[in-house]
């Protein structure tokens, strides 16, 4: 085993193997992959191997598209057949809303370059007569994907990695990670069989690496504990069953090719052929999270007991869709752990708070994603950033407020939501409300319909009591539209107030703060008492994040950025401050997001409203253009509450942002 390398990849499933392969292809041939058991011994071995191109996300669509194309090249490179059956993928729709969802997806597919076809129910029946179509509206067909053998594709990528110089070490369990300030020291034990279990031997190892990637699958919670961070990747049970041969299918196959992978999204399942029979994989309600804290040492390539009652509805709906399956018996069953995250997307990118430590965790569709994740993560590591926007997968989209209980319950929800309609205005209900402003109850009493941003409850719009937000969702114009119109009209013609407390907020002060921010951002810094809107850029010149910077004193700055990216911005900002301290001098950075609430008051009558609340020796001029011009910041008093007021409004109208300590909100609003 090598002792000093460029990169260590921890985890020998499809994802980890693909990362090692692509790092070597990108020139980092001095890479070691460590697997605690055997390659594919995690979720990879029992995965169904489906390769769906369909995904509503831009980055994930690119990742899946790359994987599908990449897997088709492996045999020519390595001599190993990856077992790719290019049978296509048929997504059926029972409702008009489902077809609307497919049409929305089609715009993503076209931007990525993924081929697809529209089929009528009659067209489906003509091609695949075993499928019942009388209750379908239509279907979306991907001709270029299908399914693959997970073990075969992993071994093919492993061989390709070895051919390029990667060392793959099996039976090597990592037990600690230590950052020296310039490199990682990875220590662990060689594992041995003992009584059917895999246990540490007395033999140890130590590797020094510039970079570490963790792709530890179901063991993500152990990885999080070793690194001292939070990783909201916890497995959920996923069942699928294999039937005996279906005589009707066997007869059909004598004269026709294989069926595509069938997906009845409204019935929550996928089906594909398997040796003359069918594989049914449902995404049912009630599937439990497992291994909230760690995978037991005794659990290796193991499964859970089947719970047929839990998938009875989906099984009956398969029989409805494929009537010939009704008389076919069950031959085999699988119920294994598949990792999920609270929003269903994997965690790919830099680990929060750590240097040169990269996460590739939480893959619920790991076989589909492995090749693409290897490709784009290697770009991030080697070149500094990927050629596509990977923000939707960034691990820092979840902040330190996230707990194990939250992750487990949200992951169960994400599993059951695989096939729900993903409206653009979708809001999921589990673990809510979690983070609320002091005015939450009063807004709710006024009819606020809340969405979630970084765990915070934030009103999307207000509606009459009894309004059903869930029923109002649509791929067209939702039922919330008339209420949103009235709110927009109020701000355009009169005045409105928006709770913007979820904004991320930082204070940077000290002798080095000005020089640092002048380097860190690309706009001219404001003078004391003024505001600037600016970007922080990557080394390549692309946008990293956007800030509103208020200079509240000569060496003190108040930075406001997007609420959804509070942890991302804090990680980026704090690492940059740490790096530049020797160059620019002393600075102190504080995350004050949870200390300050924000009301955005905007509209042509906003000055008249605030004039009734402000306490000033000359209230008539306190909010005027002379004393309080556009892009200015002032410390004012609103009733009994000290407020940092910013003369800025993202609505385009006259307005102020009122930043205030949480403790003042009840008193002020009551007064």
Secondary structure, DSSP 8 states (H G I E B T S, - for coil): --SEEEEEEE--SHHHHHHHHHHHHTT---EEEEESSSTTTTGGGG---EE----SSHHHHHHHHHHHHHHTTHHHHHS-----B---EEEEESSHHHHHHHHHHHHHHHHHT---EEE-HHHHHHH-TTS--TT--EEEEESS-EE--HHHHHHHHHHHHHHTT-EEEESEEEEEEEE-SSSEEEEEEEEEEETTEEEEEEEEEEEEEEEEEE--GGGHHHHHHHHTS----EEEEEEEEEE---HHHHHHHTTS----EEEEGGGTEEEEEETTEEEEEE--TT--EE-SS---TT-SS------GGGGHHHHHHHHHHSGGGGG--EEEEEEEEEEE-TTS--EEEE-TT-SSEEEEE--TTHHHHHHHHHHHHHHHHHHSS-SS--GGG-GGGS-TT--HHHHHHHHHHHHHTTTS---TT----TT-S-B--TTHHHHHHTTEEEEEETTEEEEEEE--TT--HHHH--SSS-TTHHHHHHHHHHHHHS-EEEE-TTSEEEEEESTTHHHHHHHHBSS----TTBEEEEEEE-TTS-EEEEEEEEEEETTEEEEEE-GGGHHHHHHHHHHHHHHHHHHH---EEEE-TTTEEEEEEESTTHHHHHHTTB--TTHHHHTSTTTS-TTBEEEEEETTEEEEEE---TTSSSEEEEEEEGGGHHHHHH-
